[in-house]
Amino acid sequence: MPLQEFDALIDKMTLAFEYADNLGQYVDAAKILFQMNEELPADIQLNLEELENPDAAKSFIMQYSSEIKFAIVEYKQRMMNN
């Protein structure tokens, strides 16, 4: 996937994530984080825990959102260097 296409997809997902998170829809926000992670190549993907309890969604988001954002930046840098 070209960088521009990846960027557009991640931008849409980021907006959806922020919208769900701001509305307190933490389960939906966590699902979006899973989807964002799946768009990354296997060697950069995080090993995310399954979200078994919807009550734990907020802590799941707090734990993984910055890590996924960092992985996305890393992948974008890799794509720009190739």
C-alpha positions, 0 to 999 in steps of 0.5 A, spaced: 500 500 500 502 506 498 504 511 503 498 516 501 493 511 501 496 508 508 496 515 511 488 516 508 486 510 511 490 511 518 487 518 518 480 516 517 481 510 523 484 516 527 478 520 527 473 514 528 477 512 534 478 519 537 470 520 536 468 513 539 473 515 545 471 522 546 464 519 547 466 514 552 464 508 547 471 505 549 469 498 546 468 501 539 475 505 540 478 498 542 476 495 536 478 501 532 485 500 535 485 492 533 484 494 526 489 500 526 494 494 528 492 490 523 494 495 517 501 495 520 506 489 517 507 483 521 514 485 524 511 492 527 504 489 529 503 489 537 501 483 540 495 486 543 491 482 548 484 480 547 479 484 550 475 479 554 471 484 559 468 490 556 469 494 562 476 493 561 476 497 554 478 504 557 484 501 560 486 497 554 485 504 550 490 507 555 495 502 555 495 501 547 493 507 544 500 511 544 504 504 542 500 503 536 501 511 534 508 510 535 508 503 531 504 507 525 509 513 525 515 508 525 512 504 519 511 511 515 518 513 516 520 506 513 515 507 507 518 514 506 525 511 506 524 506 501 
